[in-house]
Amino acid sequence: MAARRVSDLGMASDNSALVLLHGILMSGNAWQDVVPLLSNHHQTYTPTAVGHRGGPPLTRRPATASDLVDAAERYLDEHGLERPHLAGHSLGGWMAIELARRGRAATVCALAPAGFWSAGDSAQSQANKEVRKFVTMGRLARPVRPVAALAMKSATVRRLGLRNGACHADRITAAQSVEVLDDIAGCTVNVDDLLGSDEQIAPLNPLPCPVTIAWSENDAIVSVAACDKIAHERVPQASFTILPGVGHVPMVDDPNLVASTILGVTGTG
């Protein structure tokens, strides 16, 4: 994973480490509105996963979720992070749980985590189908990027164009929305390899550290109705909460809510 540590926001050097893991098709930029809200409490790291724009290239295909977890663990090793706090979104939430399974987390906050499904069930199919729509959007936007950038200056276009990922995409800037498109277009991981395979989050009981599952209330990609029951079965000792009024990417919809949720899990909120 590409090394990136946020170190210029007034953090005390003795604050505990917090690693933020983004979702598929995204990059460490996904956390840019959340990091300033965390930096007084934690040394904050925002790596970009292998195969994603700005991250290390894939070393083999097909890439699996386990491959990304392996790379994330190497990142922890390279940065001397034995058991940092972990917060992850979507695929990043899945990765955070798997890192905890390996004993590499002090706490985990999994936001709208992927992986709480069974192979071929409706939850997996829905997530894969909805993410594919973003892949298509990224491919269409790439050859007409100047036009897309111009269109994204409209708050209405941002809200409607990104509505499957966020309820309030109009709150981000035009430049941020273009970053989203660039991240999608620049991702070299095949969505089916990660979200359409037989991989899933296996039962984890007892928990190796405190784990909180924070679902997004209005999630159109990871269905709370479909995933919550199986999550309770697989990680019964986890804490569960629902973030009100947000879509699949709560960092877009409500950065303050995301930050306060993470800090509540790390015990510094």
PASEBA-1860 file (N, C-alpha, C; in nm, 3 decimals):
! residues 269
1> MAARRVSD> 0.085/-0.118/0.000/0.000/0.000/0.000/0.089/0.124/0.000 ~ 0.045/0.225/-0.069/0.124/0.346/-0.078/0.133/0.413/0.059 ~ 0.253/0.453/0.095/0.274/0.513/0.225/0.223/0.655/0.227 ~ 0.135/0.684/0.323/0.092/0.821/0.341/0.050/0.840/0.485 ~ 0.119/0.929/0.552/0.084/0.959/0.690/0.052/1.107/0.698 ~ -0.059/1.138/0.759/-0.094/1.278/0.776/-0.019/1.329/0.898 ~ 0.075/1.420/0.877/0.162/1.461/0.987/0.171/1.612/1.002 ~ 0.088/1.684/0.929/0.102/1.830/0.931/-0.021/1.899/0.984
9> LGMASDNS> -0.095/1.829/1.071/-0.221/1.885/1.119/-0.221/1.902/1.271 ~ -0.103/1.923/1.329/-0.096/1.955/1.470/-0.111/1.836/1.562 ~ -0.074/1.717/1.517/-0.089/1.599/1.600/0.024/1.591/1.702 ~ -0.008/1.549/1.822/0.095/1.521/1.921/0.164/1.390/1.886 ~ 0.295/1.385/1.903/0.370/1.268/1.858/0.340/1.144/1.940 ~ 0.285/1.160/2.062/0.257/1.043/2.145/0.114/0.993/2.129 ~ 0.038/1.051/2.039/-0.097/1.003/2.016/-0.093/0.866/1.950 ~ -0.191/0.782/1.981/-0.193/0.647/1.926/-0.221/0.650/1.776
17> ALVLLHGI> -0.174/0.546/1.709/-0.187/0.539/1.563/-0.326/0.492/1.523 ~ -0.376/0.550/1.418/-0.504/0.513/1.358/-0.484/0.500/1.208 ~ -0.515/0.383/1.154/-0.501/0.359/1.010/-0.641/0.353/0.949 ~ -0.661/0.431/0.844/-0.790/0.439/0.776/-0.781/0.367/0.642 ~ -0.866/0.268/0.622/-0.863/0.184/0.503/-0.986/0.212/0.416 ~ -0.961/0.252/0.293/-1.070/0.293/0.204/-1.137/0.173/0.136 ~ -1.245/0.202/0.065/-1.320/0.100/-0.006/-1.271/0.079/-0.148 ~ -1.329/-0.018/-0.215/-1.292/-0.050/-0.352/-1.321/0.069/-0.444
25> LMSGNAWQ> -1.236/0.088/-0.544/-1.242/0.195/-0.643/-1.201/0.330/-0.585 ~ -1.163/0.335/-0.458/-1.133/0.462/-0.393/-0.982/0.473/-0.369 ~ -0.940/0.569/-0.288/-0.800/0.587/-0.251/-0.797/0.649/-0.112 ~ -0.676/0.674/-0.063/-0.665/0.740/0.066/-0.732/0.875/0.070 ~ -0.756/0.935/-0.048/-0.825/1.064/-0.054/-0.967/1.057/0.002 ~ -1.022/0.937/0.011/-1.159/0.922/0.060/-1.178/0.980/0.200 ~ -1.067/0.990/0.275/-1.075/1.032/0.415/-1.041/1.179/0.435 ~ -1.022/1.255/0.328/-0.965/1.389/0.343/-1.049/1.483/0.428
33> DVVPLLSN> -1.180/1.466/0.432/-1.262/1.554/0.516/-1.274/1.503/0.659 ~ -1.233/1.379/0.681/-1.242/1.319/0.814/-1.113/1.337/0.893 ~ -0.999/1.329/0.825/-0.869/1.334/0.893/-0.852/1.456/0.983 ~ -0.888/1.578/0.938/-0.869/1.693/1.028/-0.947/1.682/1.158 ~ -1.054/1.603/1.157/-1.137/1.586/1.276/-1.080/1.481/1.371 ~ -0.982/1.406/1.324/-0.921/1.298/1.403/-0.780/1.332/1.450 ~ -0.719/1.432/1.387/-0.575/1.452/1.400/-0.531/1.499/1.538 ~ -0.620/1.556/1.616/-0.583/1.595/1.752/-0.584/1.478/1.849
41> HHQTYTPT> -0.632/1.364/1.801/-0.644/1.246/1.887/-0.551/1.133/1.846 ~ -0.516/1.127/1.718/-0.441/1.013/1.667/-0.337/1.054/1.564 ~ -0.229/0.977/1.556/-0.142/0.982/1.440/-0.218/0.906/1.330 ~ -0.252/0.975/1.226/-0.347/0.919/1.128/-0.277/0.882/0.998 ~ -0.301/0.761/0.953/-0.242/0.709/0.831/-0.354/0.678/0.731 ~ -0.334/0.719/0.605/-0.437/0.695/0.503/-0.374/0.629/0.381 ~ -0.336/0.503/0.392/-0.273/0.435/0.278/-0.372/0.410/0.166 ~ -0.318/0.398/0.046/-0.398/0.357/-0.070/-0.364/0.213/-0.103
49> AVGHRGGP> -0.465/0.132/-0.121/-0.448/-0.011/-0.140/-0.384/-0.044/-0.275 ~ -0.324/-0.161/-0.282/-0.265/-0.207/-0.407/-0.373/-0.213/-0.516 ~ -0.333/-0.177/-0.637/-0.426/-0.182/-0.749/-0.521/-0.066/-0.757 ~ -0.509/0.028/-0.665/-0.594/0.146/-0.664/-0.510/0.269/-0.699 ~ -0.574/0.373/-0.750/-0.501/0.489/-0.800/-0.415/0.553/-0.691 ~ -0.285/0.558/-0.718/-0.191/0.612/-0.621/-0.128/0.508/-0.532 ~ -0.177/0.384/-0.539/-0.122/0.277/-0.458/-0.026/0.190/-0.539 ~ 0.038/0.095/-0.475/0.130/0.006/-0.546/0.056/-0.074/-0.653
57> PLTRRPAT> 0.126/-0.115/-0.758/0.061/-0.194/-0.863/0.032/-0.336/-0.815 ~ -0.065/-0.397/-0.878/-0.093/-0.538/-0.850/0.025/-0.623/-0.891 ~ 0.052/-0.726/-0.813/0.161/-0.817/-0.845/0.110/-0.948/-0.904 ~ -0.020/-0.970/-0.894/-0.076/-1.090/-0.956/-0.225/-1.069/-0.980 ~ -0.275/-1.145/-1.073/-0.418/-1.144/-1.105/-0.467/-1.288/-1.112 ~ -0.590/-1.316/-1.071/-0.683/-1.219/-1.014/-0.643/-1.179/-0.872 ~ -0.669/-1.054/-0.839/-0.643/-1.006/-0.703/-0.759/-1.047/-0.613 ~ -0.728/-1.088/-0.493/-0.830/-1.129/-0.397/-0.831/-1.035/-0.278
65> ASDLVDAA> -0.936/-1.045/-0.199/-0.941/-0.967/-0.076/-0.825/-1.003/0.015 ~ -0.788/-1.131/0.017/-0.675/-1.175/0.099/-0.545/-1.109/0.055 ~ -0.530/-1.089/-0.077/-0.411/-1.021/-0.127/-0.403/-0.879/-0.071 ~ -0.515/-0.810/-0.069/-0.517/-0.673/-0.018/-0.489/-0.669/0.132 ~ -0.540/-0.769/0.204/-0.513/-0.775/0.348/-0.364/-0.802/0.371 ~ -0.305/-0.893/0.291/-0.161/-0.920/0.303/-0.082/-0.791/0.282 ~ -0.119/-0.714/0.180/-0.048/-0.590/0.151/-0.066/-0.488/0.263 ~ -0.186/-0.483/0.320/-0.211/-0.392/0.431/-0.127/-0.430/0.553
73> ERYLDEHG> -0.112/-0.559/0.574/-0.029/-0.603/0.687/0.118/-0.567/0.664 ~ 0.163/-0.578/0.540/0.300/-0.536/0.510/0.316/-0.386/0.536 ~ 0.214/-0.308/0.503/0.218/-0.164/0.530/0.235/-0.139/0.679 ~ 0.159/-0.211/0.761/0.173/-0.196/0.906/0.315/-0.228/0.949 ~ 0.370/-0.337/0.896/0.506/-0.376/0.931/0.607/-0.268/0.892 ~ 0.593/-0.217/0.770/0.687/-0.117/0.719/0.683/0.012/0.800 ~ 0.571/0.041/0.861/0.556/0.165/0.936/0.563/0.143/1.088 ~ 0.604/0.024/1.127/0.620/-0.004/1.269/0.492/0.002/1.348
81> LERPHLAG> 0.382/-0.036/1.285/0.250/-0.029/1.349/0.208/-0.171/1.388 ~ 0.234/-0.208/1.511/0.207/-0.345/1.554/0.056/-0.370/1.569 ~ -0.010/-0.283/1.647/-0.154/-0.299/1.670/-0.218/-0.161/1.676 ~ -0.228/-0.094/1.563/-0.293/0.038/1.561/-0.445/0.023/1.569 ~ -0.512/0.131/1.597/-0.656/0.135/1.575/-0.680/0.130/1.424 ~ -0.784/0.061/1.384/-0.818/0.051/1.243/-0.961/0.097/1.220 ~ -0.981/0.178/1.118/-1.115/0.212/1.071/-1.116/0.186/0.922 ~ -1.216/0.117/0.876/-1.222/0.084/0.735/-1.362/0.101/0.680
89> HSLGGWMA> -1.367/0.138/0.554/-1.496/0.157/0.488/-1.516/0.052/0.380 ~ -1.631/-0.013/0.380/-1.668/-0.109/0.277/-1.563/-0.221/0.267 ~ -1.493/-0.234/0.155/-1.387/-0.333/0.146/-1.282/-0.308/0.254 ~ -1.255/-0.182/0.285/-1.161/-0.150/0.392/-1.208/-0.198/0.528 ~ -1.340/-0.199/0.551/-1.393/-0.254/0.675/-1.370/-0.403/0.683 ~ -1.390/-0.471/0.572/-1.360/-0.615/0.562/-1.213/-0.638/0.594 ~ -1.126/-0.559/0.533/-0.982/-0.572/0.555/-0.946/-0.549/0.701 ~ -1.010/-0.450/0.764/-0.981/-0.421/0.904/-1.017/-0.539/0.993
97> IELARRGR> -1.129/-0.601/0.966/-1.171/-0.718/1.045/-1.071/-0.832/1.027 ~ -1.025/-0.852/0.903/-0.929/-0.960/0.879/-0.794/-0.931/0.943 ~ -0.754/-0.804/0.947/-0.631/-0.769/1.017/-0.646/-0.794/1.167 ~ -0.764/-0.765/1.221/-0.789/-0.795/1.362/-0.779/-0.944/1.387 ~ -0.829/-1.023/1.294/-0.820/-1.169/1.306/-0.673/-1.213/1.320 ~ -0.585/-1.138/1.254/-0.441/-1.169/1.257/-0.370/-1.106/1.377 ~ -0.448/-1.042/1.465/-0.389/-0.982/1.583/-0.324/-0.847/1.560 ~ -0.366/-0.776/1.455/-0.299/-0.652/1.418/-0.381/-0.527/1.446
105> AATVCALA> -0.481/-0.535/1.533/-0.565/-0.418/1.559/-0.588/-0.402/1.708 ~ -0.584/-0.276/1.753/-0.623/-0.243/1.891/-0.774/-0.234/1.900 ~ -0.836/-0.170/1.801/-0.981/-0.164/1.787/-1.012/-0.161/1.638 ~ -1.135/-0.192/1.604/-1.181/-0.185/1.466/-1.314/-0.111/1.460 ~ -1.322/-0.015/1.371/-1.449/0.049/1.336/-1.472/0.021/1.188 ~ -1.567/-0.066/1.158/-1.596/-0.105/1.020/-1.721/-0.033/0.973 ~ -1.703/0.058/0.879/-1.812/0.140/0.827/-1.868/0.074/0.702 ~ -1.996/0.039/0.705/-2.061/-0.026/0.590/-1.974/-0.136/0.532
113> PAGFWSAG> -1.930/-0.231/0.615/-1.833/-0.330/0.567/-1.890/-0.426/0.463 ~ -1.810/-0.453/0.363/-1.841/-0.559/0.267/-1.803/-0.693/0.330 ~ -1.848/-0.801/0.268/-1.804/-0.934/0.309/-1.897/-1.010/0.400 ~ -1.999/-0.943/0.453/-2.096/-1.014/0.536/-2.208/-1.067/0.447 ~ -2.171/-1.169/0.372/-2.265/-1.235/0.283/-2.222/-1.378/0.264 ~ -2.301/-1.456/0.195/-2.264/-1.591/0.152/-2.252/-1.590/0.001 ~ -2.165/-1.674/-0.050/-2.137/-1.673/-0.193/-2.265/-1.687/-0.275 ~ -2.289/-1.590/-0.363/-2.403/-1.595/-0.453/-2.533/-1.546/-0.396
121> DSAQSQAN> -2.535/-1.500/-0.271/-2.662/-1.455/-0.215/-2.695/-1.314/-0.263 ~ -2.812/-1.265/-0.223/-2.860/-1.137/-0.275/-2.773/-1.020/-0.228 ~ -2.717/-1.029/-0.107/-2.634/-0.920/-0.057/-2.507/-0.907/-0.141 ~ -2.445/-1.018/-0.173/-2.325/-1.013/-0.256/-2.358/-0.965/-0.396 ~ -2.466/-1.015/-0.452/-2.505/-0.978/-0.588/-2.537/-0.829/-0.597 ~ -2.606/-0.777/-0.496/-2.639/-0.635/-0.497/-2.514/-0.549/-0.491 ~ -2.423/-0.583/-0.400/-2.300/-0.503/-0.387/-2.220/-0.505/-0.516 ~ -2.206/-0.622/-0.575/-2.128/-0.635/-0.698/-2.193/-0.556/-0.811
129> KEVRKFVT> -2.323/-0.566/-0.823/-2.396/-0.497/-0.930/-2.384/-0.346/-0.916 ~ -2.400/-0.295/-0.795/-2.396/-0.151/-0.774/-2.255/-0.095/-0.795 ~ -2.153/-0.168/-0.752/-2.016/-0.120/-0.771/-1.981/-0.121/-0.919 ~ -2.032/-0.219/-0.992/-2.007/-0.223/-1.137/-2.059/-0.097/-1.205 ~ -2.167/-0.040/-1.155/-2.220/0.083/-1.213/-2.118/0.196/-1.203 ~ -2.046/0.200/-1.093/-1.942/0.302/-1.078/-1.825/0.275/-1.172 ~ -1.793/0.148/-1.192/-1.686/0.113/-1.288/-1.723/0.165/-1.426 ~ -1.848/0.143/-1.465/-1.895/0.190/-1.596/-1.889/0.342/-1.604
137> MGRLARPV> -1.930/0.409/-1.497/-1.925/0.555/-1.494/-1.782/0.604/-1.510 ~ -1.687/0.540/-1.443/-1.548/0.581/-1.454/-1.494/0.562/-1.593 ~ -1.532/0.453/-1.658/-1.486/0.428/-1.794/-1.542/0.530/-1.892 ~ -1.668/0.566/-1.873/-1.731/0.663/-1.961/-1.673/0.803/-1.939 ~ -1.638/0.834/-1.815/-1.590/0.969/-1.783/-1.446/0.990/-1.829 ~ -1.367/0.884/-1.834/-1.224/0.901/-1.862/-1.196/0.971/-1.995 ~ -1.256/0.929/-2.107/-1.223/0.995/-2.234/-1.280/1.136/-2.248 ~ -1.373/1.170/-2.162/-1.434/1.305/-2.170/-1.413/1.377/-2.036
145> RPVAALAM> -1.298/1.357/-1.976/-1.273/1.411/-1.843/-1.297/1.561/-1.833 ~ -1.252/1.644/-1.929/-1.279/1.788/-1.917/-1.429/1.819/-1.912 ~ -1.507/1.746/-1.989/-1.652/1.767/-1.988/-1.710/1.723/-1.853 ~ -1.662/1.608/-1.803/-1.710/1.560/-1.674/-1.674/1.658/-1.563 ~ -1.552/1.712/-1.569/-1.510/1.809/-1.468/-1.597/1.933/-1.471 ~ -1.633/1.976/-1.591/-1.721/2.092/-1.604/-1.860/2.062/-1.548 ~ -1.910/1.943/-1.579/-2.043/1.905/-1.531/-2.047/1.897/-1.379 ~ -1.937/1.851/-1.318/-1.934/1.834/-1.173/-1.929/1.967/-1.097
153> KSATVRRL> -1.919/2.078/-1.169/-1.929/2.207/-1.102/-2.071/2.234/-1.055 ~ -2.165/2.158/-1.109/-2.304/2.171/-1.068/-2.329/2.081/-0.947 ~ -2.378/2.138/-0.838/-2.410/2.061/-0.718/-2.516/1.955/-0.748 ~ -2.609/1.990/-0.836/-2.714/1.895/-0.873/-2.656/1.775/-0.944 ~ -2.563/1.800/-1.036/-2.498/1.690/-1.108/-2.420/1.602/-1.011 ~ -2.350/1.661/-0.916/-2.275/1.582/-0.818/-2.369/1.495/-0.737 ~ -2.478/1.555/-0.692/-2.573/1.479/-0.610/-2.635/1.364/-0.688 ~ -2.677/1.390/-0.809/-2.743/1.286/-0.889/-2.644/1.184/-0.943
161> GLRNGACH> -2.526/1.232/-0.987/-2.429/1.142/-1.046/-2.371/1.042/-0.947 ~ -2.362/1.083/-0.821/-2.302/0.997/-0.719/-2.405/0.947/-0.618 ~ -2.532/0.952/-0.655/-2.639/0.923/-0.559/-2.638/0.780/-0.508 ~ -2.587/0.683/-0.585/-2.584/0.546/-0.536/-2.478/0.526/-0.428 ~ -2.382/0.620/-0.420/-2.279/0.610/-0.318/-2.303/0.699/-0.199 ~ -2.370/0.813/-0.221/-2.390/0.909/-0.113/-2.522/0.980/-0.132 ~ -2.580/1.021/-0.020/-2.706/1.095/-0.026/-2.684/1.242/-0.053 ~ -2.567/1.293/-0.014/-2.543/1.437/-0.020/-2.410/1.467/-0.088
169> ADRITAAQ> -2.390/1.409/-0.205/-2.265/1.432/-0.277/-2.249/1.577/-0.320 ~ -2.358/1.653/-0.314/-2.348/1.795/-0.347/-2.267/1.873/-0.243 ~ -2.241/1.814/-0.127/-2.165/1.887/-0.024/-2.015/1.884/-0.050 ~ -1.966/1.792/-0.133/-1.824/1.793/-0.164/-1.799/1.890/-0.279 ~ -1.675/1.929/-0.298/-1.643/2.026/-0.402/-1.639/1.959/-0.539 ~ -1.642/2.042/-0.642/-1.629/1.989/-0.778/-1.497/1.916/-0.794 ~ -1.389/1.972/-0.737/-1.258/1.908/-0.747/-1.258/1.772/-0.679 ~ -1.323/1.761/-0.564/-1.330/1.633/-0.496/-1.409/1.531/-0.578
177> SVEVLDDI> -1.516/1.575/-0.642/-1.595/1.483/-0.722/-1.516/1.432/-0.843 ~ -1.432/1.518/-0.899/-1.346/1.474/-1.010/-1.241/1.375/-0.959 ~ -1.191/1.396/-0.837/-1.101/1.299/-0.775/-1.168/1.163/-0.764 ~ -1.295/1.164/-0.728/-1.370/1.038/-0.718/-1.370/0.967/-0.853 ~ -1.400/1.041/-0.960/-1.402/0.982/-1.094/-1.263/0.932/-1.133 ~ -1.160/1.009/-1.099/-1.023/0.968/-1.131/-0.985/0.840/-1.056 ~ -1.027/0.832/-0.930/-0.998/0.711/-0.852/-1.066/0.590/-0.914 ~ -1.191/0.607/-0.953/-1.265/0.496/-1.014/-1.198/0.451/-1.143
185> AGCTVNVD> -1.166/0.549/-1.229/-1.105/0.517/-1.357/-0.965/0.458/-1.341 ~ -0.896/0.497/-1.234/-0.758/0.452/-1.216/-0.742/0.323/-1.139 ~ -0.852/0.265/-1.094/-0.844/0.138/-1.020/-0.825/0.023/-1.119 ~ -0.724/-0.059/-1.096/-0.694/-0.171/-1.186/-0.741/-0.305/-1.131 ~ -0.806/-0.302/-1.016/-0.859/-0.426/-0.958/-0.992/-0.459/-1.025 ~ -1.011/-0.584/-1.059/-1.137/-0.629/-1.116/-1.238/-0.648/-1.003 ~ -1.350/-0.579/-1.014/-1.452/-0.584/-0.909/-1.499/-0.727/-0.884 ~ -1.518/-0.804/-0.990/-1.566/-0.941/-0.973/-1.466/-1.026/-0.894
193> DLLGSDEQ> -1.337/-0.998/-0.910/-1.236/-1.074/-0.838/-1.250/-1.056/-0.687 ~ -1.290/-0.936/-0.646/-1.298/-0.906/-0.503/-1.437/-0.927/-0.446 ~ -1.538/-0.878/-0.516/-1.674/-0.881/-0.462/-1.760/-0.995/-0.517 ~ -1.712/-1.061/-0.623/-1.792/-1.166/-0.683/-1.739/-1.306/-0.661 ~ -1.636/-1.318/-0.579/-1.574/-1.448/-0.555/-1.641/-1.518/-0.438 ~ -1.585/-1.631/-0.399/-1.638/-1.705/-0.284/-1.586/-1.651/-0.151 ~ -1.498/-1.552/-0.156/-1.445/-1.496/-0.032/-1.554/-1.421/0.044 ~ -1.544/-1.428/0.174/-1.639/-1.360/0.262/-1.578/-1.353/0.401
201> IAPLNPLP> -1.639/-1.276/0.488/-1.591/-1.268/0.626/-1.638/-1.393/0.700 ~ -1.542/-1.468/0.750/-1.572/-1.590/0.824/-1.606/-1.555/0.969 ~ -1.669/-1.647/1.042/-1.700/-1.621/1.183/-1.576/-1.582/1.262 ~ -1.593/-1.489/1.354/-1.485/-1.442/1.439/-1.540/-1.429/1.580 ~ -1.521/-1.533/1.659/-1.579/-1.538/1.793/-1.495/-1.634/1.878 ~ -1.428/-1.584/1.983/-1.439/-1.448/2.039/-1.360/-1.347/1.956 ~ -1.388/-1.221/1.981/-1.318/-1.114/1.910/-1.178/-1.095/1.968 ~ -1.080/-1.066/1.883/-0.945/-1.040/1.932/-0.927/-0.899/1.985
209> CPVTIAWS> -1.023/-0.810/1.957/-1.020/-0.672/2.003/-1.162/-0.617/1.989 ~ -1.190/-0.502/2.047/-1.323/-0.443/2.029/-1.350/-0.412/1.881 ~ -1.467/-0.452/1.834/-1.507/-0.430/1.695/-1.645/-0.366/1.694 ~ -1.656/-0.259/1.617/-1.786/-0.195/1.596/-1.821/-0.200/1.448 ~ -1.941/-0.245/1.418/-1.995/-0.244/1.283/-2.091/-0.127/1.273 ~ -2.060/-0.032/1.188/-2.143/0.088/1.173/-2.204/0.089/1.034 ~ -2.329/0.049/1.025/-2.398/0.047/0.897/-2.443/0.187/0.858 ~ -2.455/0.210/0.728/-2.513/0.335/0.677/-2.662/0.314/0.656
217> ENDAIVSV> -2.742/0.402/0.713/-2.887/0.383/0.712/-2.944/0.372/0.571 ~ -2.896/0.456/0.478/-2.954/0.460/0.343/-2.860/0.399/0.239 ~ -2.798/0.288/0.275/-2.696/0.226/0.189/-2.761/0.154/0.072 ~ -2.724/0.195/-0.049/-2.776/0.130/-0.170/-2.683/0.022/-0.222 ~ -2.567/0.003/-0.157/-2.468/-0.094/-0.205/-2.456/-0.212/-0.110 ~ -2.427/-0.185/0.016/-2.424/-0.290/0.118/-2.554/-0.279/0.196 ~ -2.646/-0.367/0.165/-2.779/-0.360/0.223/-2.778/-0.396/0.371 ~ -2.823/-0.305/0.455/-2.829/-0.332/0.598/-2.925/-0.448/0.624
225> AACDKIAH> -3.039/-0.448/0.558/-3.137/-0.553/0.579/-3.081/-0.691/0.547 ~ -2.996/-0.698/0.443/-2.942/-0.826/0.401/-2.819/-0.868/0.480 ~ -2.739/-0.772/0.526/-2.609/-0.804/0.585/-2.608/-0.805/0.738 ~ -2.700/-0.733/0.800/-2.694/-0.720/0.946/-2.711/-0.853/1.017 ~ -2.804/-0.934/0.972/-2.831/-1.063/1.038/-2.709/-1.153/1.033 ~ -2.648/-1.164/0.916/-2.533/-1.253/0.903/-2.413/-1.197/0.979 ~ -2.402/-1.065/0.988/-2.294/-1.006/1.066/-2.310/-1.040/1.215 ~ -2.432/-1.032/1.264/-2.457/-1.069/1.404/-2.422/-1.215/1.429
233> ERVPQASF> -2.446/-1.300/1.330/-2.415/-1.442/1.345/-2.264/-1.468/1.345 ~ -2.192/-1.392/1.264/-2.048/-1.419/1.248/-1.961/-1.346/1.349 ~ -2.003/-1.229/1.392/-1.926/-1.156/1.494/-2.022/-1.114/1.606 ~ -2.076/-1.212/1.679/-2.182/-1.182/1.776/-2.138/-1.092/1.890 ~ -2.010/-1.083/1.917/-1.963/-1.000/2.026/-1.933/-0.856/1.982 ~ -1.950/-0.827/1.855/-1.926/-0.691/1.806/-2.036/-0.597/1.854 ~ -2.005/-0.469/1.852/-2.107/-0.367/1.876/-2.163/-0.324/1.741 ~ -2.291/-0.297/1.736/-2.356/-0.262/1.611/-2.427/-0.127/1.627
241> TILPGVGH> -2.417/-0.046/1.522/-2.486/0.082/1.521/-2.524/0.115/1.378 ~ -2.619/0.205/1.363/-2.659/0.252/1.230/-2.637/0.403/1.225 ~ -2.566/0.448/1.123/-2.540/0.590/1.106/-2.657/0.651/1.030 ~ -2.730/0.742/1.092/-2.853/0.794/1.030/-2.825/0.891/0.916 ~ -2.910/0.884/0.815/-2.912/0.984/0.709/-2.796/0.980/0.612 ~ -2.722/0.870/0.608/-2.606/0.864/0.518/-2.619/0.746/0.424 ~ -2.551/0.758/0.309/-2.545/0.650/0.213/-2.422/0.563/0.235 ~ -2.387/0.486/0.132/-2.279/0.389/0.147/-2.147/0.454/0.187
249> VPMVDDPN> -2.121/0.575/0.140/-1.994/0.643/0.170/-2.022/0.755/0.271 ~ -2.025/0.722/0.399/-2.062/0.823/0.499/-1.960/0.936/0.511 ~ -1.836/0.912/0.466/-1.735/1.019/0.471/-1.774/1.135/0.381 ~ -1.850/1.107/0.276/-1.902/1.213/0.189/-2.020/1.282/0.255 ~ -2.111/1.204/0.307/-2.237/1.260/0.358/-2.220/1.335/0.490 ~ -2.140/1.282/0.582/-2.132/1.341/0.715/-1.997/1.310/0.780 ~ -1.892/1.383/0.743/-1.760/1.358/0.801/-1.757/1.368/0.954 ~ -1.834/1.460/1.010/-1.836/1.476/1.155/-1.892/1.351/1.223
257> LVASTILG> -1.996/1.294/1.166/-2.054/1.172/1.221/-1.954/1.057/1.212 ~ -1.885/1.046/1.100/-1.785/0.941/1.083/-1.674/0.956/1.186 ~ -1.623/1.077/1.201/-1.514/1.101/1.296/-1.557/1.069/1.438 ~ -1.675/1.114/1.477/-1.720/1.090/1.614/-1.743/0.941/1.638 ~ -1.788/0.870/1.536/-1.808/0.726/1.548/-1.675/0.655/1.568 ~ -1.575/0.691/1.488/-1.442/0.632/1.501/-1.383/0.662/1.639 ~ -1.391/0.787/1.682/-1.333/0.826/1.810/-1.405/0.759/1.926 ~ -1.533/0.732/1.908/-1.605/0.657/2.011/-1.552/0.517/2.026
265> VTGTG> -1.508/0.457/1.914/-1.454/0.321/1.916/-1.313/0.320/1.975 ~ -1.231/0.419/1.937/-1.093/0.422/1.988/-1.085/0.471/2.131 ~ -1.196/0.523/2.183/-1.198/0.567/2.322/-1.144/0.705/2.343 ~ -1.136/0.784/2.234/-1.081/0.919/2.248/-1.184/1.026/2.214 ~ -1.307/0.984/2.189/-1.410/1.079/2.152/-1.475/1.145/2.273
END
